[in-house]
Amino acid sequence: MDFDPAHPACFVTPGFRPMAGAPRDVIDPATLDVVGQITEADESETAAALDAVSVAQSKWKRMDAKSRAKVLHDLANVIETTDHKRAAILMSREMGKPFPEAIGEIANCAPIFRYYAEMARDEAGKVAGTTQAGSFQYARYEPLGVSVHIMPFNFPVLLMCWTVAASLAAGNGCIVKPAPATTLSTLEFMKCFRGLPEGLVACLPGGAALAEKLIASPRTHAVAFTGSVAAGKAVGMAAAAAMKPAVIEAGGSDPMIICESAPIDVATAGAVTAAFHLSGQVCTSAERFYVVDAVHDAFVEAFAEKTRALRIGNGLSKSEIGPLVSEAARDRVAGLVADAVAKGAEVVTGGRVPPELSRGWFYEPTILTGCNEGMALLQSECFGPVAAVVRVRDFDEAVSRANASPFGLGASVFTTSLEEAMEATERLEAGMVWVNNPLIDNDALPFGGWKASGLGRELGRQGIDAFRRTKMVIIDHKPALQDWWYPYSDDWFLEGGGRSLG
């Protein structure tokens, strides 16, 4: 069967399965219209998916690396040649993302499968220098089993592909638990997985209760999570209790430093994108702006001018700023702005619901000046279209205050000084640092944060290592008695002076 958003379904390779639970409406945050229906996977549906993935994985792990790579390249071919317009429209209607960004997200998915297909084929272990003559000693990589992928709403397809590609390449089977807010677009994309071995990948709709069951199940063996810090801590503790490895990307409150040497036109254009891309609902959004006093006023003026030029509206219309994902999300953003204003911040632009868009969960892109660490806005992840500007004396103060945060996902700097650029990359306490080009990622480089922003890494070599385990192997091709085996010779004992086992 094809996927129909009007009828709740799950996916187990190679197709969709109807679900029996009570349906729940999915609401378009721009229009408040019903987009489709979803439900929570029940015990029998979950068990059936676990059965299928477990059986498939037991065969998949035995497939040779070249054949496995071909399957993943074939999957990449399918992704590249499929018309994803329907999935992109569903994504826009589910969570408000502008259509160009939705279709662009999906367009970036194929390369990650190719990257990990070849990485798994290129490296399968390590041969070590021997500790004993006549012994062949090496480590081999093996899959963990079945991995659970708990996904966020903001990049539901791309981030799912990041970890699913690595896990499949390592030889695992995968169960995806999409965000409730973007279940429909995720399911629509799952049709690309139809060509994989039967049962190897499943997508089960549900919320926190389903995630808890999947993590606790003795039939799953690894966890990948992207979401809030609070949820990330809960997932990490649940995985640790079950002795399962977990990759946790828990968001942040990223700083951006504007140095005296920064070209204002470039810095403000970059700031607008870093702060307001996807209405600020990006884990690496720039939220805290530390602007050196010498350029503060000029930066704020140009930043505000570019921000006011952004178009606000439905993600399927010509707009850069769509709605926030839910009423609760918008209320939280408004509350953080109100708290900052009450504590002395000044609204330069925005700070309100657009008067012409009272229906839907819209909020104007907002710039606040006069911000400080006593405001909740600087101590939590806003995850909305708000830029908190802090005036600082110089670069050193900017770095110090940027680091004074419980978060450490990413950090950005605009400067034309090589000294400041190099200092920033060394001194900023973040898993990723961008100089003059924020938000960029690379399949070959590790993505993840420090401090409260997460554990482990996605992408790069570390991204696949998260889904495989090592086995040390010692092979003596010619069996021989070893002089350190039992029984010890008499001259090894104390009376004989002793002998080192090394």
C-alpha positions as CSV (number, residue, x, y, z in Angstrom):
1,M,0.0,0.0,0.0
2,D,1.0,3.6,-0.5
3,F,1.2,6.0,2.4
4,D,-2.0,8.0,3.0
5,P,-1.7,10.8,5.6
6,A,-5.4,10.4,6.3
7,H,-5.0,6.9,7.7
8,P,-2.5,6.1,10.5
9,A,0.2,3.7,9.4
10,C,3.7,2.5,10.3
11,F,6.4,1.3,8.0
12,V,8.4,-2.0,8.0
13,T,10.5,-2.7,4.9
14,P,9.2,-3.0,2.2
15,G,5.8,-1.4,2.9
16,F,3.3,0.5,5.0
17,R,1.1,-1.3,7.6
18,P,-2.3,0.1,8.9
19,M,-2.3,0.9,12.6
20,A,-5.1,0.0,15.0
21,G,-4.8,2.8,17.6
22,A,-7.1,5.8,18.1
23,P,-6.2,8.4,15.5
24,R,-5.0,11.9,16.4
25,D,-5.2,14.9,14.1
26,V,-2.0,16.5,12.9
27,I,-2.5,20.3,12.8
28,D,-0.8,22.7,10.3
29,P,0.8,25.4,12.6
30,A,0.3,28.1,9.9
31,T,-3.4,27.5,9.2
32,L,-4.6,25.3,12.0
33,D,-6.1,23.0,9.4
34,V,-5.9,19.2,9.8
35,V,-3.1,17.7,7.7
36,G,-3.6,14.0,8.5
37,Q,-3.8,11.5,11.3
38,I,-1.3,9.5,13.3
39,T,-1.5,7.1,16.2
40,E,0.8,5.4,18.7
41,A,2.3,2.0,18.0
42,D,0.8,-0.5,20.4
43,E,2.5,-3.5,22.0
44,S,1.7,-5.9,19.1
45,E,2.8,-3.4,16.4
46,T,6.0,-2.7,18.2
47,A,6.7,-6.4,18.8
48,A,6.0,-7.2,15.1
49,A,8.5,-4.5,14.0
50,L,11.1,-5.7,16.5
51,D,10.6,-9.3,15.2
52,A,11.1,-8.2,11.6
53,V,14.1,-6.0,12.1
54,S,15.8,-8.6,14.3
55,V,15.4,-11.3,11.7
56,A,16.6,-9.1,8.9
57,Q,19.6,-7.8,10.9
58,S,20.8,-11.3,11.6
59,K,21.1,-11.8,7.8
60,W,22.3,-8.3,7.0
61,K,25.3,-8.5,9.4
62,R,26.6,-11.5,7.5
63,M,26.5,-9.8,4.1
64,D,29.9,-8.9,2.8
65,A,30.9,-5.3,2.8
66,K,30.9,-4.8,-0.9
67,S,27.4,-6.2,-1.3
68,R,26.1,-4.1,1.6
69,A,27.7,-1.0,0.1
70,K,25.9,-1.7,-3.2
71,V,22.6,-1.9,-1.4
72,L,23.2,1.5,0.2
73,H,24.3,3.0,-3.1
74,D,21.2,1.7,-4.7
75,L,19.2,3.4,-1.8
76,A,21.0,6.6,-2.6
77,N,20.1,6.3,-6.2
78,V,16.4,5.9,-5.2
79,I,16.6,9.0,-3.0
80,E,18.2,11.0,-5.9
81,T,15.6,10.0,-8.5
82,T,12.4,10.1,-6.4
83,D,10.2,13.1,-6.6
84,H,10.1,14.4,-3.0
85,K,7.6,17.2,-3.5
86,R,4.9,15.4,-1.6
87,A,7.1,14.7,1.4
88,A,8.3,18.4,1.4
89,I,4.8,19.7,1.3
90,L,3.8,17.5,4.2
91,M,6.8,18.7,6.1
92,S,5.9,22.3,5.5
93,R,2.3,21.6,6.5
94,E,3.2,19.7,9.6
95,M,5.8,22.0,11.2
96,G,5.8,25.2,9.1
97,K,9.2,24.9,7.3
98,P,9.4,27.0,4.1
99,F,9.1,24.7,1.1
100,P,12.5,25.4,-0.4
101,E,14.1,24.4,2.9
102,A,12.0,21.2,3.1
103,I,12.9,20.1,-0.4
104,G,16.5,21.1,0.2
105,E,16.7,19.0,3.3
106,I,15.6,15.9,1.5
107,A,18.0,16.6,-1.4
108,N,20.9,16.4,1.1
109,C,20.1,12.8,2.2
110,A,21.6,10.7,-0.6
111,P,25.3,11.6,-0.1
112,I,25.4,10.4,3.5
113,F,24.4,6.8,2.5
114,R,27.2,6.9,-0.1
115,Y,29.7,8.2,2.4
116,Y,29.0,5.5,5.0
117,A,28.7,2.7,2.4
118,E,32.3,3.4,1.4
119,M,33.6,4.0,4.9
120,A,32.3,0.6,6.1
121,R,33.9,-1.0,3.1
122,D,37.2,0.8,3.6
123,E,37.8,0.0,7.2
124,A,36.7,-3.1,9.2
125,G,39.2,-3.2,12.0
126,K,42.9,-2.8,12.8
127,V,45.9,-5.1,12.8
128,A,48.2,-4.4,15.7
129,G,51.9,-4.9,16.2
130,T,52.2,-8.3,17.8
131,T,53.2,-8.8,21.5
132,Q,54.4,-12.3,20.8
133,A,56.2,-13.9,17.9
134,G,54.0,-16.2,15.8
135,S,50.8,-14.5,16.9
136,F,48.4,-12.6,14.6
137,Q,46.6,-9.9,16.7
138,Y,43.9,-7.6,15.4
139,A,40.6,-5.9,16.2
140,R,37.5,-6.3,14.1
141,Y,34.4,-4.1,14.0
142,E,31.0,-5.8,14.4
143,P,27.5,-4.4,14.4
144,L,25.6,-3.8,17.7
145,G,22.3,-5.3,16.5
146,V,19.2,-3.1,16.3
147,S,19.5,0.6,16.8
148,V,16.7,3.0,17.9
149,H,16.5,6.4,16.3
150,I,14.5,9.1,18.2
151,M,14.1,12.0,15.9
152,P,13.3,15.8,16.2
153,F,10.8,17.8,14.3
154,N,13.1,20.4,12.8
155,F,15.1,18.3,10.4
156,P,13.1,15.1,10.5
157,V,14.4,13.4,7.4
158,L,18.0,14.6,7.2
159,L,18.9,13.9,10.8
160,M,17.3,10.5,10.5
161,C,19.4,9.7,7.5
162,W,22.6,10.8,9.3
163,T,22.3,8.1,11.9
164,V,20.4,5.4,10.0
165,A,23.0,5.5,7.2
166,A,25.8,5.0,9.7
167,S,24.0,2.2,11.5
168,L,23.0,0.3,8.4
169,A,26.6,0.6,7.0
170,A,27.8,-0.9,10.3
171,G,25.5,-3.9,9.8
172,N,22.7,-3.0,12.1
173,G,18.9,-3.0,11.6
174,C,17.1,0.3,12.4
175,I,13.8,1.3,14.1
176,V,12.9,5.0,13.6
177,K,10.7,6.8,16.1
178,P,9.8,10.1,14.3
179,A,8.8,13.2,16.2
180,P,5.0,13.3,16.5
181,A,5.0,16.7,14.8
182,T,6.7,15.4,11.6
183,T,5.5,11.8,11.5
184,L,3.7,12.2,8.2
185,S,6.6,13.5,6.2
186,T,8.9,11.0,7.7
187,L,6.6,8.1,6.7
188,E,6.2,9.5,3.2
189,F,10.0,9.5,2.8
190,M,10.2,5.9,4.1
191,K,9.1,4.7,0.7
192,C,12.7,5.2,-0.4
193,F,13.7,2.2,1.8
194,R,11.4,-0.2,0.0
195,G,14.4,-1.8,-1.8
196,L,16.2,-2.7,1.4
197,P,16.1,-6.3,2.6
198,E,12.7,-7.2,4.0
199,G,12.3,-6.0,7.6
200,L,15.6,-4.2,7.9
201,V,14.2,-0.7,8.7
202,A,11.0,0.2,10.5
203,C,9.3,3.5,11.3
204,L,7.0,3.4,14.3
205,P,4.9,6.5,15.2
206,G,4.6,7.4,18.8
207,G,5.7,9.7,21.6
208,A,7.8,9.5,24.8
209,A,6.2,6.3,26.0
210,L,7.1,4.4,22.8
211,A,10.7,5.8,23.0
212,E,11.0,4.5,26.6
213,K,9.8,1.0,25.5
214,L,12.2,0.8,22.6
215,I,15.2,1.9,24.7
216,A,14.3,-0.5,27.4
217,S,13.6,-3.5,25.1
218,P,16.2,-6.3,25.3
219,R,15.9,-6.6,21.6
220,T,17.5,-3.1,20.9
221,H,21.1,-2.4,21.3
222,A,21.9,1.3,20.6
223,V,20.2,4.6,20.7
224,A,20.5,7.8,18.6
225,F,18.6,10.8,19.9
226,T,18.3,14.5,18.8
227,G,16.1,16.8,20.8
228,S,16.0,19.0,24.0
229,V,18.5,18.8,26.8
230,A,15.9,17.6,29.2
231,A,14.7,14.8,26.9
232,G,18.4,14.0,26.1
233,K,19.2,13.5,29.7
234,A,16.2,11.2,30.1
235,V,17.3,9.2,27.1
236,G,20.9,9.0,28.3
237,M,19.9,7.7,31.7
238,A,17.5,5.2,30.2
239,A,20.1,3.9,27.8
240,A,22.7,3.8,30.5
241,A,20.4,1.8,32.8
242,A,20.1,-0.7,29.9
243,M,23.9,-0.6,29.3
244,K,23.3,0.6,25.7
245,P,25.5,3.1,23.9
246,A,23.8,6.3,23.0
247,V,24.5,9.2,20.7
248,I,22.8,12.3,22.1
249,E,22.5,15.6,20.4
250,A,20.7,17.8,22.9
251,G,20.7,21.3,21.4
252,G,22.1,24.5,22.8
253,S,22.2,28.2,22.9
254,D,24.9,29.0,20.4
255,P,26.9,32.2,20.7
256,M,28.0,34.4,17.8
257,I,30.9,36.9,18.2
258,I,31.1,40.0,16.1
259,C,34.6,41.4,16.1
260,E,35.7,44.9,15.4
261,S,37.3,43.8,12.1
262,A,34.2,42.0,10.8
263,P,32.7,43.4,7.6
264,I,29.3,44.6,8.7
265,D,27.4,43.6,5.6
266,V,28.6,40.1,5.6
267,A,28.3,39.7,9.4
268,T,24.7,40.9,9.5
269,A,23.7,38.7,6.5
270,G,25.2,35.7,8.3
271,A,23.6,36.7,11.6
272,V,20.1,36.9,10.0
273,T,20.5,33.4,8.6
274,A,22.0,31.9,11.7
275,A,19.4,33.5,14.0
276,F,16.3,33.1,12.0
277,H,16.7,30.1,9.7
278,L,13.7,27.8,10.2
279,S,12.3,30.5,12.6
280,G,15.2,29.9,14.9
281,Q,14.2,26.2,15.4
282,V,17.7,24.9,14.6
283,C,19.8,23.2,17.2
284,T,22.8,25.3,16.0
285,S,20.9,28.6,15.7
286,A,22.8,31.6,16.9
287,E,20.9,32.9,19.9
288,R,23.5,34.9,21.9
289,F,25.3,37.7,20.0
290,Y,28.4,39.2,21.6
291,V,29.2,42.4,19.7
292,V,32.3,44.4,20.3
293,D,31.5,47.9,21.5
294,A,33.3,49.6,18.5
295,V,30.9,48.1,16.0
296,H,27.8,47.4,18.2
297,D,25.6,50.2,17.0
298,A,26.4,49.8,13.3
299,F,25.9,46.1,13.5
300,V,22.6,46.3,15.3
301,E,21.2,48.9,12.9
302,A,22.2,46.8,9.8
303,F,21.1,43.6,11.5
304,A,17.6,45.1,12.2
305,E,17.3,46.4,8.7
306,K,17.9,43.0,7.1
307,T,15.6,41.3,9.7
308,R,12.7,43.6,8.9
309,A,13.0,42.6,5.2
310,L,12.3,39.0,6.0
311,R,8.9,37.8,4.8
312,I,6.6,36.0,7.3
313,G,4.0,33.5,6.2
314,N,2.9,30.1,5.4
315,G,5.8,27.8,4.5
316,L,4.1,27.0,1.2
317,S,4.1,30.7,0.2
318,K,7.0,33.0,-0.6
319,S,8.3,33.5,2.9
320,E,11.5,33.0,4.9
321,I,9.9,32.9,8.3
322,G,7.2,30.3,8.9
323,P,5.3,29.6,12.1
324,L,6.7,28.0,15.1
325,V,5.9,24.3,15.4
326,S,3.1,24.7,18.1
327,E,1.3,27.1,20.3
328,A,3.3,26.0,23.3
329,A,6.5,26.7,21.4
330,R,5.4,30.2,20.5
331,D,4.2,30.9,24.1
332,R,7.6,29.8,25.4
333,V,9.4,32.2,23.0
334,A,7.1,35.1,23.9
335,G,7.7,34.3,27.6
336,L,11.4,34.5,27.3
337,V,11.2,37.8,25.4
338,A,8.9,39.2,28.1
339,D,11.3,38.2,30.8
340,A,14.2,39.8,29.1
341,V,12.3,43.1,28.5
342,A,11.2,43.1,32.2
343,K,14.9,42.8,33.1
344,G,16.0,45.7,30.9
345,A,16.3,44.4,27.4
346,E,15.2,46.7,24.6
347,V,13.2,45.4,21.6
348,V,14.9,46.7,18.4
349,T,12.5,44.9,16.1
350,G,9.9,42.2,16.4
351,G,8.9,41.0,19.8
352,R,5.3,40.3,18.9
353,V,2.8,38.2,17.0
354,P,2.5,39.6,13.5
355,P,-0.8,41.6,13.5
356,E,-1.7,40.3,10.1
357,L,-1.1,36.7,11.1
358,S,-3.3,36.1,14.1
359,R,-4.2,32.6,13.0
360,G,-1.4,30.1,13.4
361,W,1.7,30.1,15.6
362,F,3.7,33.0,14.1
363,Y,6.2,35.2,15.9
364,E,8.1,38.1,14.4
365,P,11.9,37.7,14.1
366,T,13.1,39.6,17.1
367,I,16.3,41.5,18.1
368,L,16.9,42.5,21.7
369,T,19.7,44.7,22.9
370,G,21.0,45.3,26.4
371,C,20.8,41.6,27.2
372,N,22.7,40.0,30.1
373,E,23.2,36.6,31.8
374,G,20.5,37.4,34.4
375,M,17.9,36.9,31.7
376,A,16.4,33.4,31.1
377,L,16.9,34.0,27.4
378,L,20.7,33.6,27.8
379,Q,20.5,30.6,30.1
380,S,18.2,28.3,28.1
381,E,17.6,27.2,24.5
382,C,15.0,29.6,23.1
383,F,14.5,27.6,19.9
384,G,12.7,30.6,18.3
385,P,13.3,33.6,16.1
386,V,15.0,35.7,18.8
387,A,18.5,37.2,18.8
388,A,19.8,38.4,22.2
389,V,22.6,41.1,21.7
390,V,25.2,41.7,24.4
391,R,27.6,44.6,24.1
392,V,31.2,43.7,25.1
393,R,34.4,45.6,25.4
394,D,36.6,43.4,23.2
395,F,37.2,39.9,21.8
396,D,38.5,38.5,25.0
397,E,35.3,39.5,26.9
398,A,33.2,38.1,24.1
399,V,34.9,34.7,24.3
400,S,34.7,34.6,28.1
401,R,31.0,35.4,28.1
402,A,30.3,33.1,25.2
403,N,31.8,30.2,27.3
404,A,29.8,31.1,30.4
405,S,27.0,28.8,29.4
406,P,25.9,25.3,30.3
407,F,25.7,24.6,26.5
408,G,28.4,23.9,24.1
409,L,27.0,22.8,20.7
410,G,28.3,25.3,18.2
411,A,29.8,28.8,18.2
412,S,30.3,31.4,15.4
413,V,32.7,34.3,14.9
414,F,32.9,37.0,12.3
415,T,36.3,38.5,11.9
416,T,39.0,39.3,9.3
417,S,41.8,38.9,11.9
418,L,43.6,35.6,11.5
419,E,44.7,35.9,15.2
420,E,41.1,36.2,16.4
421,A,40.0,33.4,14.1
422,M,42.6,31.0,15.4
423,E,42.1,32.1,19.0
424,A,38.4,31.5,18.7
425,T,38.8,28.0,17.3
426,E,41.0,27.1,20.3
427,R,39.3,28.9,23.1
428,L,35.6,28.6,22.4
429,E,34.0,25.7,24.4
430,A,31.9,24.1,21.7
431,G,31.9,21.0,19.6
432,M,31.8,23.0,16.4
433,V,33.2,26.5,15.6
434,W,32.4,28.4,12.4
435,V,34.4,31.4,11.3
436,N,32.6,33.7,8.9
437,N,30.2,31.0,7.7
438,P,27.8,29.7,10.3
439,L,25.6,26.5,10.3
440,I,27.7,24.5,7.7
441,D,28.2,20.8,8.3
442,N,30.3,18.1,6.5
443,D,29.5,14.4,6.2
444,A,33.1,13.7,6.8
445,L,33.5,15.7,10.1
446,P,32.0,14.9,13.5
447,F,28.8,16.8,14.5
448,G,28.0,17.2,18.2
449,G,28.3,19.2,21.3
450,W,30.2,19.6,24.6
451,K,28.8,20.1,28.1
452,A,25.0,19.8,28.3
453,S,24.7,19.8,24.5
454,G,25.3,16.1,24.1
455,L,27.3,12.9,24.1
456,G,28.9,11.2,21.2
457,R,29.1,12.3,17.6
458,E,27.1,12.0,14.3
459,L,28.8,12.1,10.9
460,G,32.4,11.4,10.2
461,R,34.3,8.3,11.3
462,Q,32.9,8.7,14.9
463,G,29.4,8.6,13.4
464,I,29.8,5.0,12.3
465,D,31.9,4.0,15.3
466,A,28.8,4.8,17.4
467,F,27.0,1.9,15.9
468,R,29.7,-0.8,16.0
469,R,31.7,-2.6,18.6
470,T,35.2,-4.0,18.6
471,K,36.4,-7.5,19.1
472,M,40.0,-8.3,19.9
473,V,41.2,-11.4,18.1
474,I,44.5,-13.3,18.8
475,I,45.4,-16.1,16.4
476,D,48.5,-18.3,16.8
477,H,48.6,-20.1,13.5
478,K,51.0,-22.7,14.9
479,P,50.0,-24.1,18.3
480,A,52.9,-24.1,20.7
481,L,53.5,-24.4,24.4
482,Q,54.1,-21.0,26.0
483,D,56.6,-20.6,28.8
484,W,54.2,-18.6,31.0
485,W,51.5,-21.2,31.0
486,Y,50.8,-23.4,34.1
487,P,52.5,-25.0,35.8
488,Y,55.1,-22.5,36.6
489,S,58.7,-23.6,36.6
490,D,60.4,-23.7,40.0
491,D,62.7,-20.8,39.3
492,W,59.7,-18.5,38.9
493,F,58.9,-18.7,42.6
494,L,60.3,-16.4,45.3
495,E,63.0,-18.8,46.4
496,G,64.3,-18.8,42.8
497,G,64.4,-15.0,42.5
498,G,61.1,-14.6,40.6
499,R,60.4,-13.9,37.0
500,S,58.4,-11.2,35.2
501,L,55.4,-12.3,33.1
502,G,56.3,-9.5,30.7
